[in-house]
Amino acid sequence: MSIAARFEVALRDVHSPGPDVPELLPVRLSVACSQVLGVDGAGVSLAGRDGERIPLGASSDVAGCAERLQFTAGEGPCATAQEAREPVFARMDDLRRRWSDFAELLVRETPYRGVVALPLQEAIAGLGAINLYFRDEDAVPRLDVFEAMAVGDLVTTELSEAAVWSTWSPSRGPAWMHSPSAERRAAVWHALGVVGLALGIEPPTALELLRATARATGSTVDDVAADLLNGRLAAEALHTPATRD
């Protein structure tokens, strides 16, 4: 059976979350990716044209957590793959050497010890990527990169076709851009505005404050943003980023 046929079968067999809910298409695609490629977790994300990182969906809660940790660290294989437009293969020693903050969070919060990030063909709303996660770092070099890139092309096709056969406005984008993960991340951009207004700072500086607070409290940027918007945390209580030697 061809890789395309195997992916089609896997996607058709993903019954949860609801196959008829367009916002959840990226979640179903992530589950199909993990099944076809035989990896422990997968996630699909976009890098928006204004530099935002938008998680679209993940194959599990743990895979979703790994993406949030990468965003909290402000570094990682996925961002590198999106910027360089090249696949990134990273075992644990690679993670620690190239993205030490992310590696520390990944080891502390997840069972994953290896990551492969694959850029997708340019999508309607920005540069996409697939993150593949491995519990066993020795499985990273065994991944068939050509098969994985083929799956990436199939993911892009599914997202593009879903956009073509639906009605959406350019300002809002296709329905799959409004998955639960994406909406949660959108709250971060709102929180940056709240912090910027309260402290008189620009969004990049506000984001560093959120990241510093997340690191100091063992949380994620998404959780800190939610606390700010819900009134559980004041902008004035955010941590200042630590100075590195």
N, C-alpha and C positions, 0 to 999 in steps of 0.2 A: 504494500500500500504506500502511495506517495506521501510526502510530508504534508502536502496540501489536503489530501484526503483524511489523513490522521488528525490534522488540526480541525477540520470540519466536523468529524465525528466527535472529537473531544468537546468542541464548543457546543454542539447540539446536545451533548449529554450533561452539560452543566445546567441543572434545573434550578439551582438556588445560588445567588438571588434570582428573582423573577426574570425570566428570559424576555418578557414583554415590556420591561421597564428600561427605556433607552438610557437613562442616567446611570444604570448599573452595567452597561455593556463593557466598560473597562475592567470591572471586577471579573466578569465571566471570561474575558479575554486573558486575564492574568491567570485564572485557574486553568484554562486550556493550555497556556504556555507551560505552566509547571508540570502538567500531566504529560504533554507531548515530549518535552525535553528531559523529563525525569529529574527535575531539580526540586529542592526543598521549599522554595518560595519564589514568587515572581511579583513584580509590580510594574505598572505603566505610568509614566509621568511626562509632563511637558515643561519646557523652559519657555516662558512667555516672551514676547518681543520686547517687553520692558524689563526683562531680567528676572521675573518671578518664576519660582519653581511651583508647579501645579501637579500634585499627585492625583491621578485619575482613578486608580483602583489597584488592589493588591489581592493576591490569592488567599491570604489569611490575615488575621489580626497581627501576627508576628511580622509578616512581610510588610504590612502597613507601618508597624512600629519602626522597622529598619529604615524606611524612607524618612520618617519624621526625625529620627536620630541624625540622619545625614543632613537634613535641613537645619537642625539645631546646631550641628558642628560647623555648618557653613562650608563643608568640603566633602569630597567623596568621589567614588568611581563614576556615579551617574552624571554629576555635573561635569566631570572631566570628559566623559564620552560625548556629552551633548556639545561641549565647547570644541573639542578636537574633531568630532564627527568620526571617531574611530572606536572599535571595540576595546574595552579595558578588562583585563583578566587580573584578579587580585587574590592571592592567598593571604594568610594572616600576616606573614612578614612583609608583604607588599603593602597591605593596609596600614600597618604600624609605621612603615617607612615613609609613605606618601601622604597619608591622611591620619595622623596619630590621634587627633581628637575624636574623629569618627570611629576609629578602631577601638578606642577605649570604651566608648558608649556601646558599640555593637557587642563587644564581649560581655559587658556588664548587664545588658538588657535583653539579649537574644541568644539563641543557640548557634547562630550563624558564624562560620569561621572562614568563609570565602565568598567573593562577590564577582559576578561578571555583569558589566554594563554594556549594552548594545544600542547605538544610535539608530533611530528609525528614520525612514525617509521623511522629508519635511512634511508635516501635517498642515491642516487648514489653519490651526491656531498657534503654531510655533514648532520648535524642535523637540521631537519626542525621543524617549529612550525606554528600554526595558531593563530592569534590574533583575538578575537571577541570583538567588541566595543558596548557599551550600552549608550544611552542618559539617561536612568533611572537606577540609581545604584541599585534600588530594584529589577531589572530584573536579576541581576547577579546570586543570589542564586536560581532563578527559572529555570535556564538553566539545561536541562537534560544532565548531564555529559556523560552518557553512549551513548546517541545519538550523542553528539558532538564528542566523541572519535571515534565513528563509521564513522562519516563524515570525520574525520581526516584520518582514514585508507583508505577511498575511494579516498581522495586527493592524498595520497601516491601512491596508485595503478595507478591512472591516470598519474601521473608524471613518474612512473616507466615504464608503458606500452608505453608512448610516447617516452621514451628513448630507449627502447628495439626495437621499430619498426622504428627507424631512424638511420641515420649514423652520427657519431660525433667522434671527437678525444678526448682522455683523457685529453689533455692540455686545451681544450676549453670547453668541457662538452656539454650536450644536449642543443638544441635550447632554451628550456624554461628557461635556466640560463641566457639568454641574452634579457630578457624583457626590456622595456624602464626604469623601476625602477632599475633593476640590472645594466644596463649600466650607469645610472646616479650615482649609488653608486660606480661603478668601477672608475669613475673620482676622487673620494675621494682618492683612493689608489695611483693614479697618482699624485695627489696634495701633498700627504704626501712625495713622493719622491722629488718633486720640493722644498718643504719647507725644507726638511732635507738637501738637497744639498746647498741651499742658506744660511741656518743658522748653518749648521754643527751639526745637532741633529738627534736622532734616531726616527723612525716612531711613537712609542708610545707618545713621547714628542711632536712631530709635531701634532698628533691627538688632544692632550690636548689643543694646541694653537688654532686649528680650532674650537674646542668645546667652548673655552673661547670667541673667537671672535663671534661665532654664538649667544651665550647667551647675550653678550654685545650689539649686534646690532639687537636683536630680529629676528634672522634668523635661518637657519639650517646649519649643517655641509655640507650638499650637496650643498647648495647655496654658502657658503664660498669657497668651493673647486672649483665650477664653476667660481667664480670671480677671483680666483687665476690663473686658467688655461687660462682664457680669458684676463688676463692682467689688469683687473679692480682693483685688489688688490695686493699689494706687500707683500712678505713674511715678510719683516721687519715691516709691519704695523699690524701684528697680535697681538691680545691682550694676555697678560700674565694671566694665570689662577689665580683667586682670592684665597687668602689663607684663609682656614677655621679654625675657633677656635676649 
